[in-house]
Amino acid sequence: MNVVISQEHRFDRTPDGAIWTTAAFPRSYYSQYLEVFESAKIVARVRDVSSPPAGAKRADGDGVSFHVVPHYIGPEQFLLRFPEVRRATRSAVKRPDAVILRVQSQVAATMEPMLHRSRRPYALEVMCDPYQMFAPGANDHPLRFFFQTMFYRQMKKQCRRAPAVSYVTEDSLQKIYPHAPNAFSISYSTVEMPPEAYVPESRSVSSRSGPHTIITVGSLDQPYKGIDVLIDAVEASIAAGCDLKLVVVGDGKYRPSLEARAKRLEDRVRFLGQISSGAEVRAHLDQADVFVLPSRTEGLPRAMIEAMARALPCIGSTVGGIPELLTPQDLVTPGNARALGNKIREVIQSPERMSAMSARNLEKSQKYRDEILRRRRNRFFLHLKEATELWLRQTAQDRLS
């Protein structure tokens, strides 16, 4: 059986028909679905380019194909191209297919009403909280409040009527976007954590005089990740006498303004841009002393789990699934540079605390190993496959009767 998966990520297509991605969702990511389904068709926005972007990876091939949705960026372009987008998404699903919608997503939102009306089985993978995505500071769109309300209500409705729902969090998103009482539900992260993602032992941190390196990883396409807050917190900590350096991994349209914000710190801040996931990111994590993610919105941050698997002490904000990963002592409220600066100084000035954080984080990250997540994902996928097969048999019998 084929599975159709809606995907909000944007991809590129070269003249030879190959589909490419930067940073996230290469072909290897979709292998998790192929453990249960024979093939996967990704429904996503695709932009035609003359050559692959620097550092891009193939997203299609070996059982993974793409159903192209017209390319758009932002709500305005979506509305302008809505008829084309709707036609493309509605033609993506064939009768024998299983269907998974990753939400929050406008691609998924154009498909969900049709699936619901047909009474066919389908599943949601709940990845984030759209209410937080459009919260003050997390998004600067002039219609932010309108989109916040609309997308929040939209996803509440989607979760309430979906036959099967998975969540990346253990209970954070479930409380905000509950599923129907009779729906099949499970939780699992979508992070890829093979054995090589883990270090064998935690760090034993000792006092030293050299600079401490703070690292953060995330998209700079929106203010979601709170990098502006982190820059201000690092500046305040340096002013208070801490010897710090900050490394920012990621790229996006907000990078120039963030670089301008960090200019007063001279060589204390490095923007590495987009780098390949996996070994290259792990190499930079291993060179750092503390991982900080002061997000204004999150589902369950994959970058933080990857940092924990490298035994890094971590500091995060009190949003989404981050409190499921860290203790309250390692959390700060989002958007509060003063509190974040204080927390950073507390941590780096206590080698004993850093050692304890390292050990705890490495232990906590073990529950996200591939073999553990695989069992949970496969249980969800098998339920959807069996429900789809049953629906196909029943509808075939109905046609004959």
HUDA-V16881 format. One record per pair of residues at least 24 apart in sequence whose ideal C-beta (glycine too) atoms are under 7 Angstrom apart, sorted by the first residue. I is the first residue (numbers start at 0). J is the second residue. Records with the same first field share a line. If there is no record, write none. Layout:
I: J ; J
This chain:
0: 36 ; 37 ; 95 ; 97 ; 384 ; 387
1: 36 ; 37 ; 38 ; 40 ; 95 ; 96
2: 32 ; 36 ; 39 ; 96 ; 97 ; 99
3: 40 ; 42 ; 91 ; 92 ; 96 ; 98
4: 32 ; 39 ; 41 ; 42 ; 99 ; 101
5: 42 ; 100 ; 101 ; 104 ; 106 ; 107 ; 110
6: 41 ; 42 ; 43 ; 101 ; 106
7: 101 ; 104 ; 106
8: 43
9: 44 ; 46 ; 70
10: 43 ; 44 ; 45 ; 58 ; 65
11: 46 ; 48 ; 51 ; 52 ; 55
12: 45 ; 47 ; 48
13: 48 ; 50 ; 51
14: 49
17: 57 ; 59
18: 45 ; 58 ; 59 ; 65
19: 51 ; 52 ; 55 ; 56 ; 57 ; 58
20: 55 ; 56 ; 58
21: 52 ; 54 ; 55 ; 273
22: 273 ; 276
24: 58
25: 56 ; 57 ; 58
26: 57 ; 58 ; 59 ; 60 ; 61 ; 63
28: 191
29: 63
31: 376
32: 380
33: 62
34: 377
35: 377 ; 380 ; 381 ; 384
36: 97 ; 380 ; 384
38: 62
39: 63
40: 64 ; 66 ; 91
41: 65 ; 66
42: 66 ; 68 ; 88 ; 91 ; 106
43: 68 ; 106
44: 68 ; 70 ; 71
45: 70
46: 70
54: 273 ; 274 ; 275
66: 91
68: 106
74: 146
77: 105
84: 109
85: 109
89: 113
95: 391
97: 383 ; 384 ; 387
99: 124 ; 383
101: 126
102: 126 ; 154 ; 157
103: 127 ; 129 ; 150 ; 154
108: 153
111: 157
115: 160
119: 390
120: 162 ; 383 ; 386 ; 387 ; 390
121: 161 ; 162
122: 161 ; 163 ; 164 ; 165 ; 379 ; 383
123: 157 ; 158 ; 161 ; 164
124: 165
125: 158 ; 164 ; 165 ; 166 ; 167 ; 172 ; 176
126: 167 ; 298
127: 296 ; 298
128: 172 ; 175 ; 296 ; 319
129: 154
131: 295 ; 296 ; 318 ; 319
132: 223 ; 296
134: 295 ; 296
136: 222 ; 295 ; 334
137: 222 ; 223 ; 295 ; 296
138: 221 ; 222
139: 222
162: 386
163: 379 ; 382 ; 383
165: 379
167: 298 ; 299 ; 320
168: 298 ; 299 ; 319 ; 320 ; 323
169: 323
171: 319 ; 320 ; 323
172: 298
183: 382
185: 375 ; 378 ; 379
187: 372 ; 375 ; 376
188: 299 ; 304 ; 367 ; 372
190: 301 ; 304 ; 367
191: 369
192: 304 ; 308 ; 367 ; 368 ; 369
193: 369
196: 281 ; 305 ; 308
197: 308
198: 309 ; 310 ; 361
201: 310 ; 357 ; 358 ; 361
202: 310 ; 354 ; 357
203: 354
204: 350 ; 353 ; 354 ; 357
205: 350
206: 350
210: 242 ; 243 ; 244
211: 242 ; 243 ; 288 ; 289 ; 347
212: 244 ; 246 ; 286 ; 287 ; 288
213: 243 ; 244 ; 245 ; 287 ; 289 ; 291 ; 343
214: 246 ; 248 ; 283 ; 284 ; 287 ; 290
215: 247 ; 290 ; 291 ; 292
216: 248 ; 249 ; 280 ; 302
217: 249 ; 292 ; 302
218: 249 ; 251
219: 249 ; 250 ; 251 ; 253 ; 254 ; 257
220: 251 ; 252 ; 253
222: 253 ; 295
223: 294 ; 295 ; 296
224: 292 ; 294
225: 293 ; 294 ; 295 ; 316 ; 333 ; 334
226: 257
227: 257 ; 260
228: 293 ; 334 ; 336 ; 339
229: 291 ; 293 ; 339
230: 257 ; 260 ; 261 ; 268
231: 336
232: 336 ; 339 ; 340 ; 343
233: 264
234: 264
235: 336 ; 337 ; 340
236: 340 ; 343 ; 344
237: 267
239: 344
241: 344 ; 347
243: 267
246: 271 ; 283 ; 287
247: 271
248: 274 ; 280 ; 283
249: 273
280: 305
281: 309
284: 309 ; 311
285: 309
287: 311
288: 347
289: 314 ; 346 ; 347
291: 343
293: 331 ; 333 ; 339
294: 318 ; 321 ; 333
295: 333 ; 334
297: 321
299: 323
304: 364 ; 367
307: 360 ; 361 ; 363 ; 364
308: 361 ; 364
310: 357 ; 360 ; 361
311: 357 ; 360
312: 346 ; 353 ; 356 ; 357 ; 360
313: 356 ; 360
314: 342 ; 343 ; 346
324: 363
329: 356
